[in-house]
Amino acid sequence: RDQHSLLLAVLGLVEEEEPALNTKSRKGQGVRQSRYIVLTDKLFDMADRAKHDHCSFVLAVVLFHMVLRSLFLRVLNHRAAIAIQKRYRYLSSKGKSRNSVAP
Protein backbone atom coordinates (compact mmCIF):
# COMPACT_ATOMS: atom_id res chain seq x y z
CA ARG A 1 0.00 0.00 0.00
CA ASP A 2 2.71 2.48 -0.90
CA GLN A 3 4.33 2.45 2.55
CA HIS A 4 7.77 1.50 1.35
CA SER A 5 9.15 5.02 1.88
CA LEU A 6 7.69 5.12 5.39
CA LEU A 7 9.37 1.86 6.31
CA LEU A 8 12.68 3.09 4.93
CA ALA A 9 12.39 6.33 6.92
CA VAL A 10 11.70 4.46 10.17
CA LEU A 11 14.63 2.15 9.58
CA GLY A 12 16.83 5.10 8.67
CA LEU A 13 17.67 3.80 5.22
CA VAL A 14 17.98 5.98 2.14
CA GLU A 15 16.50 4.74 -1.08
CA GLU A 16 18.43 5.69 -4.20
CA GLU A 17 15.93 6.55 -6.92
CA GLU A 18 16.21 8.46 -10.12
CA PRO A 19 14.62 11.92 -9.85
CA ALA A 20 12.61 11.32 -13.03
CA LEU A 21 10.94 8.24 -11.52
CA ASN A 22 10.33 9.82 -8.14
CA THR A 23 7.13 11.83 -8.48
CA LYS A 24 6.90 12.58 -4.76
CA SER A 25 10.25 14.32 -4.46
CA ARG A 26 8.66 17.72 -3.90
CA LYS A 27 9.49 19.75 -0.83
CA GLY A 28 7.45 18.81 2.25
CA GLN A 29 6.53 15.34 1.01
CA GLY A 30 9.05 13.49 3.19
CA VAL A 31 8.28 11.57 6.35
CA ARG A 32 8.49 13.74 9.44
CA GLN A 33 10.55 12.29 12.26
CA SER A 34 9.85 13.17 15.86
CA ARG A 35 12.55 14.89 17.87
CA TYR A 36 12.11 12.26 20.58
CA ILE A 37 12.94 9.50 18.12
CA VAL A 38 16.04 11.39 17.02
CA LEU A 39 17.08 11.94 20.64
CA THR A 40 16.53 8.28 21.53
CA ASP A 41 18.48 7.22 18.47
CA LYS A 42 21.40 9.44 19.49
CA LEU A 43 21.30 8.09 23.06
CA PHE A 44 21.46 4.52 21.82
CA ASP A 45 24.33 5.43 19.48
CA MET A 46 26.22 6.87 22.44
CA ALA A 47 25.44 3.78 24.52
CA ASP A 48 26.67 1.49 21.75
CA ARG A 49 29.98 3.36 21.63
CA ALA A 50 30.42 3.22 25.42
CA LYS A 51 33.12 1.06 26.96
CA HIS A 52 30.65 -1.09 28.91
CA ASP A 53 28.64 -3.80 27.17
CA HIS A 54 25.42 -3.33 29.10
CA CYS A 55 24.85 0.40 28.42
CA SER A 56 22.27 -0.15 25.67
CA PHE A 57 20.33 -2.60 27.83
CA VAL A 58 20.29 -0.23 30.81
CA LEU A 59 19.16 2.63 28.59
CA ALA A 60 16.36 0.48 27.20
CA VAL A 61 15.23 -0.48 30.71
CA VAL A 62 15.28 3.13 31.88
CA LEU A 63 13.29 4.32 28.85
CA PHE A 64 10.80 1.48 29.32
CA HIS A 65 10.25 2.40 32.97
CA MET A 66 9.91 6.10 32.12
CA VAL A 67 7.24 5.34 29.54
CA LEU A 68 5.36 3.05 31.93
CA ARG A 69 5.55 5.61 34.72
CA SER A 70 4.20 8.36 32.49
CA LEU A 71 1.33 6.14 31.34
CA PHE A 72 0.46 5.19 34.93
CA LEU A 73 0.57 8.83 36.01
CA ARG A 74 -1.73 9.77 33.15
CA VAL A 75 -4.24 7.10 34.23
CA LEU A 76 -3.96 8.19 37.86
CA ASN A 77 -4.54 11.85 37.00
CA HIS A 78 -7.51 10.93 34.82
CA ARG A 79 -9.08 8.86 37.60
CA ALA A 80 -8.49 11.66 40.11
CA ALA A 81 -10.13 14.18 37.79
CA ILE A 82 -13.16 11.92 37.35
CA ALA A 83 -13.44 11.42 41.12
CA ILE A 84 -13.35 15.19 41.71
CA GLN A 85 -15.99 15.76 39.03
CA LYS A 86 -18.28 13.15 40.59
CA ARG A 87 -17.85 14.68 44.04
CA TYR A 88 -18.55 18.18 42.70
CA ARG A 89 -21.66 17.00 40.87
CA TYR A 90 -22.89 15.20 44.00
CA LEU A 91 -22.39 18.29 46.18
CA SER A 92 -23.93 20.50 43.53
CA SER A 93 -27.06 18.38 43.21
CA LYS A 94 -27.28 18.03 47.01
CA GLY A 95 -27.05 21.82 47.43
CA LYS A 96 -29.74 22.41 44.83
CA SER A 97 -32.12 20.04 46.60
CA ARG A 98 -31.48 21.73 49.99
CA ASN A 99 -32.11 25.21 48.62
CA SER A 100 -35.31 24.26 46.84
CA VAL A 101 -38.61 25.20 48.38
CA ALA A 102 -40.55 22.27 49.79
CA PRO A 103 -44.07 21.73 48.38
C-alpha positions as CSV (number, residue, x, y, z in Angstrom):
1,R,0.0,0.0,0.0
2,D,2.7,2.5,-0.9
3,Q,4.3,2.4,2.5
4,H,7.8,1.5,1.4
5,S,9.1,5.0,1.9
6,L,7.7,5.1,5.4
7,L,9.4,1.9,6.3
8,L,12.7,3.1,4.9
9,A,12.4,6.3,6.9
10,V,11.7,4.5,10.2
11,L,14.6,2.2,9.6
12,G,16.8,5.1,8.7
13,L,17.7,3.8,5.2
14,V,18.0,6.0,2.1
15,E,16.5,4.7,-1.1
16,E,18.4,5.7,-4.2
17,E,15.9,6.6,-6.9
18,E,16.2,8.5,-10.1
19,P,14.6,11.9,-9.9
20,A,12.6,11.3,-13.0
21,L,10.9,8.2,-11.5
22,N,10.3,9.8,-8.1
23,T,7.1,11.8,-8.5
24,K,6.9,12.6,-4.8
25,S,10.3,14.3,-4.5
26,R,8.7,17.7,-3.9
27,K,9.5,19.8,-0.8
28,G,7.5,18.8,2.2
29,Q,6.5,15.3,1.0
30,G,9.0,13.5,3.2
31,V,8.3,11.6,6.3
32,R,8.5,13.7,9.4
33,Q,10.5,12.3,12.3
34,S,9.9,13.2,15.9
35,R,12.6,14.9,17.9
36,Y,12.1,12.3,20.6
37,I,12.9,9.5,18.1
38,V,16.0,11.4,17.0
39,L,17.1,11.9,20.6
40,T,16.5,8.3,21.5
41,D,18.5,7.2,18.5
42,K,21.4,9.4,19.5
43,L,21.3,8.1,23.1
44,F,21.5,4.5,21.8
45,D,24.3,5.4,19.5
46,M,26.2,6.9,22.4
47,A,25.4,3.8,24.5
48,D,26.7,1.5,21.7
49,R,30.0,3.4,21.6
50,A,30.4,3.2,25.4
51,K,33.1,1.1,27.0
52,H,30.6,-1.1,28.9
53,D,28.6,-3.8,27.2
54,H,25.4,-3.3,29.1
55,C,24.8,0.4,28.4
56,S,22.3,-0.1,25.7
57,F,20.3,-2.6,27.8
58,V,20.3,-0.2,30.8
59,L,19.2,2.6,28.6
60,A,16.4,0.5,27.2
61,V,15.2,-0.5,30.7
62,V,15.3,3.1,31.9
63,L,13.3,4.3,28.8
64,F,10.8,1.5,29.3
65,H,10.2,2.4,33.0
66,M,9.9,6.1,32.1
67,V,7.2,5.3,29.5
68,L,5.4,3.0,31.9
69,R,5.5,5.6,34.7
70,S,4.2,8.4,32.5
71,L,1.3,6.1,31.3
72,F,0.5,5.2,34.9
73,L,0.6,8.8,36.0
74,R,-1.7,9.8,33.2
75,V,-4.2,7.1,34.2
76,L,-4.0,8.2,37.9
77,N,-4.5,11.9,37.0
78,H,-7.5,10.9,34.8
79,R,-9.1,8.9,37.6
80,A,-8.5,11.7,40.1
81,A,-10.1,14.2,37.8
82,I,-13.2,11.9,37.3
83,A,-13.4,11.4,41.1
84,I,-13.3,15.2,41.7
85,Q,-16.0,15.8,39.0
86,K,-18.3,13.1,40.6
87,R,-17.8,14.7,44.0
88,Y,-18.6,18.2,42.7
89,R,-21.7,17.0,40.9
90,Y,-22.9,15.2,44.0
91,L,-22.4,18.3,46.2
92,S,-23.9,20.5,43.5
93,S,-27.1,18.4,43.2
94,K,-27.3,18.0,47.0
95,G,-27.1,21.8,47.4
96,K,-29.7,22.4,44.8
97,S,-32.1,20.0,46.6
98,R,-31.5,21.7,50.0
99,N,-32.1,25.2,48.6
100,S,-35.3,24.3,46.8
101,V,-38.6,25.2,48.4
102,A,-40.6,22.3,49.8
103,P,-44.1,21.7,48.4
